[in-house]
Amino acid sequence: MMATLTPTSSASANGDELLLITQPALRARLLHARLVDEFSANNVIQRGEKVYLSLRSIADEAMRREIAWAVLRLQMGANLKSEEIPDPLRTALQTVSTGPSPLLLALLAGGLGGVIGGVMIMAFVGLIVTIINVPAESYVGVMATAVAFVLGSTVFGCITTIVVWRRLSRKTAVSPAPFIRLGSANIPK
């Protein structure tokens, strides 16, 4: 795929540059960033199927060239460090969420872990009730297994949620975006 950096002829006359975004992942991130980032909301333009990044609102000519150069490099597949990307573009690319939040994934894993843990505890209590030979006419065995399932699933679900959330939140703090590799100075602890 060829990346193009093209100013429009009418916009070049008054200093407005439009950068055609052809790289699909970058295009999707910039389109999504329009919803949450002010720079993207003002400067990402969609005309039919084409997506452009307008640099007209940036008064500093050096900053415009820096952003244009960073966009061109990103479209060509370069992995840029965070400090190599100009501030407005960096914030636009970092504010976009690429998937479900770590908390949502942890809650899903916790729910699954809770059900599995509850079934295991319920089976264990059912085995004990069978070994003790509780009469079938009494509902003690059924109530004991039901209570065991509820308590077991609650405990296992909470533990699984906390463990998975802590691991995922630590992992996503290091790599927030596929285009940007954070330098060691920018990694939150």
ROVOMI-316723 format. One line per field, with one value per residue: x, y, z of N, C-alpha, C in turn; residue in one letter. Coordinates in steps of 0.02 Angstrom, whole numbers, plus 50000, padded with zeros to 5 digits. Each point is the difference from the previous one (the first is absolute). Layout:
n_east (X:...)
n_north (Y:...)
n_up (Z:...)
ca_east (X:...)
ca_north (Y:...)
ca_up (Z:...)
c_east (X:...)
c_north (Y:...)
c_up (Z:...)
code (a:...)
END
This chain:
n_east (50043:49983:50042:49951:50037:49936:50027:49941:49985:49935:50015:50043:49956:49959:50048:49943:50028:49983:50006:50006:49956:50050:50038:49971:50052:50043:49970:49996:50063:50016:49964:50025:50060:49965:49982:50065:50028:50014:50065:49982:49959:50051:50044:49963:50008:49937:50024:49940:50038:50018:50056:49994:50062:49961:50047:49944:49978:50052:50011:50033:50037:50046:49950:49977:50063:50008:49939:50010:50060:49973:49951:50044:50040:49947:49984:50064:49971:50025:50040:49961:50051:49976:50064:49995:49943:49983:49996:49976:50045:50047:49971:49994:50061:50018:49956:50016:49944:50044:49971:49973:49976:50056:49962:49978:50062:50020:49948:50014:50065:49983:49956:50044:50049:49953:49976:50061:50021:49942:50007:50064:49986:49951:50042:50047:49956:49980:50065:50012:49947:50026:50062:49975:49973:49991:49945:49976:49962:50057:49987:50031:50002:49938:49980:50033:49981:49938:50004:50027:49953:49953:50019:50006:49944:49974:50027:49989:49939:49995:50026:49965:49947:50017:50015:49948:49962:50032:49998:49937:49985:50040:49972:49939:50026:50029:49948:49988:50048:49975:49989:49992:50066:49978:50036:50056:50012:49959:50030:49934:50010)
n_north (49941:50047:50031:50044:50051:50020:50059:50024:50007:49997:49948:49981:50031:49978:49955:49977:49954:49957:49958:49964:49972:49959:50004:49940:49977:50039:49984:49937:50005:50033:49957:49952:50028:50008:49944:49994:50017:50058:49984:49937:50022:50043:49950:49951:49995:49981:49987:49976:49964:50061:49993:50062:50019:50049:50038:50024:49965:49971:50051:49960:50027:50007:50017:50037:50019:50011:50026:50036:50013:50012:50033:50028:50008:50021:50034:50012:49998:50060:49973:50049:50027:50002:50009:49953:49995:50049:50046:50040:49974:50008:50057:50014:49977:50033:50045:49969:49973:49949:49996:49947:50034:50007:50048:50016:49994:50035:50040:49998:50007:50050:50018:49989:50032:50044:49993:49999:50050:50031:49978:50018:50055:50012:49980:50038:50049:49992:49995:50052:50031:49976:50018:50056:49989:50063:49989:49968:49981:50010:50063:49972:49944:50012:50018:49949:49964:50023:49996:49940:49990:50029:49972:49941:50011:50023:49955:49947:50025:50018:49943:49965:50037:49997:49936:49985:50039:49977:49939:50005:50030:49956:49953:50027:50009:49944:49972:50066:49998:49970:50063:50001:49998:49993:50054:49978:50061:49975:49946:50001:50014)
n_up (50000:49960:50041:50002:49984:49996:49989:50016:49936:50016:50039:49952:49963:50046:49988:49975:50039:49953:50050:49945:50040:49981:50053:49993:50034:49968:49944:50021:50021:49944:49964:50037:49990:49943:50029:50013:49944:50030:50001:50013:50047:50009:49999:50022:49934:49996:49940:50007:49960:49982:50035:50021:50010:50023:49975:49976:50052:49973:50040:50039:49952:50047:50040:49950:49986:50065:50002:49944:50024:50059:49970:49960:50052:50034:49946:50004:50061:50009:50045:50019:50032:50060:50016:49954:50033:49959:50048:49954:49959:50046:50021:49936:49990:50054:49981:49944:50022:50003:50058:50027:50049:50035:50026:49940:49974:50053:49989:49935:50011:50041:49954:49951:50032:50012:49939:49972:50039:49985:49938:50004:50034:49955:49953:50028:50011:49937:49988:50039:49973:49943:50017:50025:49941:49979:50036:49948:50053:50032:50007:50050:49964:49979:50060:50025:49949:50008:50066:49992:49954:50037:50056:49972:49965:50056:50039:49960:49991:50064:50020:49956:50016:50063:49997:49961:50037:50054:49973:49981:50056:50025:49962:50006:50061:49979:49969:49999:49955:49946:49991:50065:50000:50061:50008:50028:49978:49953:50023:50010:50065)
ca_east (49957:50041:49978:50007:49998:49980:49961:49953:50023:49967:50019:50070:50006:49991:50038:49967:50022:49959:50038:49957:50016:49985:50015:49935:49998:50006:49937:49948:50016:49985:49927:49973:50025:49957:49948:50025:50058:49983:50042:49973:49933:50006:50046:49990:49945:49981:49964:49984:50041:50068:50010:50055:50020:50011:50048:49989:49993:50066:50032:50072:50018:50043:49957:49963:50045:50014:49941:49996:50053:49981:49945:50029:50038:49953:49966:50048:50011:50053:49983:50027:49998:49952:50028:50010:49937:49980:49949:49929:49990:50012:49941:49946:50010:49999:49935:49955:50000:50001:49962:49966:50042:50023:49950:49948:50028:50007:49933:49981:50040:49976:49937:50015:50034:49951:49957:50040:50015:49938:49983:50049:49983:49936:50013:50035:49951:49956:50036:50001:49932:49989:50040:49968:49938:49941:49941:49975:49938:50015:50026:50064:50050:49987:50015:50073:50034:49981:50037:50070:50008:49996:50059:50060:50004:50015:50070:50043:49989:50034:50073:50020:49993:50054:50065:50003:49999:50066:50047:49983:50011:50073:50021:49978:50034:50064:49993:49933:49982:50043:50045:50047:50035:50018:50068:50000:49987:49929:49960:49974:50013)
ca_north (50059:50060:50056:50062:50063:50044:50060:50015:50059:50061:50013:50020:50071:50038:49971:49942:49937:49941:49938:49943:49944:49939:49941:49984:50004:50071:50031:49981:50033:50071:50009:49989:50053:50059:49999:50015:50045:50064:50009:49957:50023:50058:49993:49939:50013:49943:50018:49935:49945:50025:50034:50048:50037:50069:50033:50073:50033:50004:50061:49991:49963:49944:49949:49969:49954:49944:49957:49968:49950:49944:49963:49963:49943:49952:49967:49955:49944:50011:50000:50062:50009:50051:50068:50016:50022:50066:49996:49992:49934:49950:49995:49971:49928:49967:50003:49952:49934:49950:49941:50007:50022:49946:49983:49960:49933:49968:49980:49941:49944:49986:49964:49931:49968:49990:49943:49939:49989:49981:49931:49956:49998:49966:49928:49977:49996:49944:49938:49993:49983:49931:49959:50002:49962:50039:49969:50035:50035:50066:50047:50025:49991:50048:50067:50006:50009:50066:50050:49992:50030:50073:50025:49983:50042:50069:50004:49990:50055:50060:49990:50000:50068:50042:49979:50015:50072:50027:49982:50036:50072:50009:49987:50053:50062:50000:50005:50025:50007:49959:50041:50038:49964:50048:49995:49980:50058:50016:49945:50013:49945)
ca_up (50000:49995:50041:49963:50037:49946:50013:49946:49964:50024:50069:50004:49989:50062:50054:50031:49972:50016:49993:49988:50044:49963:50041:50031:50074:50018:49980:50050:50064:49995:49997:50067:50044:49992:50051:50067:50000:49969:49939:49948:49982:49957:49944:49961:49954:49959:49939:49969:50027:50015:50064:49997:50060:49982:50044:49994:50065:50032:49975:49995:49940:50019:50030:49944:49965:50045:50000:49935:49996:50045:49968:49944:50027:50028:49944:49968:50044:50050:50071:50028:50072:50019:49994:49929:49971:50027:50053:49982:49970:50052:50043:49960:49993:50065:50033:49970:50030:49948:50020:50064:50056:50042:50050:49968:49989:50065:50023:49961:50025:50068:49995:49979:50056:50053:49984:50005:50070:50035:49982:50033:50071:50006:49991:50060:50054:49982:50015:50073:50021:49981:50044:50066:49991:50020:49968:49940:50015:50028:49950:50025:49948:49946:50026:50011:49935:49973:50038:49981:49933:50005:50035:49960:49939:50021:50020:49942:49952:50025:49997:49929:49974:50026:49972:49928:49991:50016:49947:49938:50007:49998:49932:49955:50016:49966:49927:49987:49929:49958:49960:50041:50053:50050:50026:50070:50043:50000:50026:50067:50047)
c_east (50045:49970:50012:49994:49984:49964:49952:50020:49966:50022:50072:50008:49992:50032:49969:50024:49952:50042:49951:50023:49979:50012:49938:49998:50006:49936:49945:50012:49983:49925:49968:50021:49957:49947:50025:50057:49984:50039:49971:49931:50003:50038:49993:49936:49986:49957:49986:50039:50070:50001:50062:50015:50017:50047:49990:49996:50067:50038:50075:50017:50044:49959:49959:50043:50015:49942:49994:50052:49983:49943:50026:50037:49953:49964:50046:50019:50054:49972:50035:49996:49953:50028:50015:49938:49981:49940:49928:49985:50008:49939:49941:50007:49997:49932:49952:50007:49995:49960:49966:50049:50023:49949:49944:50025:50008:49932:49976:50038:49977:49934:50010:50035:49953:49956:50039:50016:49939:49980:50047:49983:49935:50009:50034:49951:49951:50032:50001:49931:49985:50039:49969:49935:49940:49940:49973:49937:50013:50031:50067:50053:49992:50016:50074:50037:49983:50038:50074:50013:50002:50063:50064:50007:50014:50073:50047:49993:50036:50076:50024:49996:50057:50067:50006:50001:50068:50051:49987:50014:50074:50025:49981:50032:50066:49991:49930:49980:50047:50050:50056:50032:50023:50072:49997:49985:49925:49957:49975:50013:49941)
c_north (50062:50056:50064:50059:50053:50062:50012:50066:50064:50017:50023:50075:50040:49965:49940:49937:49946:49939:49943:49942:49936:49937:49984:50007:50072:50037:49986:50035:50074:50013:49989:50056:50063:50004:50024:50051:50063:50012:49959:50024:50060:49987:49936:50010:49937:50024:49935:49945:50024:50037:50043:50027:50070:50033:50075:50035:50007:50058:49991:49955:49940:49943:49964:49950:49939:49950:49963:49944:49939:49959:49958:49939:49948:49961:49950:49942:50009:49995:50059:49999:50059:50071:50019:50026:50067:49994:49992:49931:49945:49993:49970:49924:49964:50001:49948:49933:49949:49938:50012:50019:49940:49979:49956:49929:49962:49977:49938:49938:49980:49962:49927:49962:49986:49940:49935:49983:49978:49929:49951:49993:49962:49924:49970:49991:49943:49933:49987:49981:49927:49953:49996:49960:50036:49969:50044:50039:50071:50044:50029:49996:50051:50070:50010:50010:50067:50056:49997:50031:50076:50029:49987:50044:50073:50008:49993:50056:50063:49994:50003:50070:50045:49982:50019:50075:50031:49984:50038:50075:50015:49993:50057:50067:50006:50011:50024:50001:49959:50041:50031:49954:50053:49989:49985:50058:50014:49944:50016:49940:49987)
c_up (50000:50042:49961:50047:49948:50025:49942:49968:50025:50072:50006:49993:50064:50060:50034:49965:50022:49987:49991:50043:49965:50040:50041:50076:50023:49985:50051:50066:49997:49996:50069:50047:49993:50054:50068:50002:49961:49935:49943:49978:49952:49936:49959:49959:49960:49942:49962:50034:50020:50066:49994:50069:49978:50051:50001:50068:50037:49969:49988:49941:50017:50031:49946:49963:50044:50003:49934:49993:50044:49969:49942:50025:50030:49944:49965:50046:50052:50070:50032:50075:50015:49990:49927:49966:50032:50046:49975:49971:50051:50044:49962:49996:50067:50034:49973:50035:49944:50018:50066:50055:50041:50053:49970:49987:50066:50027:49962:50024:50070:50000:49981:50056:50058:49987:50007:50073:50040:49985:50034:50074:50011:49992:50061:50058:49986:50014:50075:50026:49983:50046:50070:49999:50029:49964:49943:50014:50027:49945:50022:49946:49943:50023:50010:49934:49969:50035:49981:49931:50004:50033:49960:49939:50018:50017:49940:49949:50021:49994:49927:49970:50023:49969:49926:49989:50015:49946:49936:50005:50000:49929:49954:50015:49963:49925:49981:49926:49957:49959:50040:50051:50050:50022:50074:50047:50006:50029:50070:50045:50044)
code (m:m:a:t:l:t:p:t:s:s:a:s:a:n:g:d:e:l:l:l:i:t:q:p:a:l:r:a:r:l:l:h:a:r:l:v:d:e:f:s:a:n:n:v:i:q:r:g:e:k:v:y:l:s:l:r:s:i:a:d:e:a:m:r:r:e:i:a:w:a:v:l:r:l:q:m:g:a:n:l:k:s:e:e:i:p:d:p:l:r:t:a:l:q:t:v:s:t:g:p:s:p:l:l:l:a:l:l:a:g:g:l:g:g:v:i:g:g:v:m:i:m:a:f:v:g:l:i:v:t:i:i:n:v:p:a:e:s:y:v:g:v:m:a:t:a:v:a:f:v:l:g:s:t:v:f:g:c:i:t:t:i:v:v:w:r:r:l:s:r:k:t:a:v:s:p:a:p:f:i:r:l:g:s:a:n:i:p:k)
END
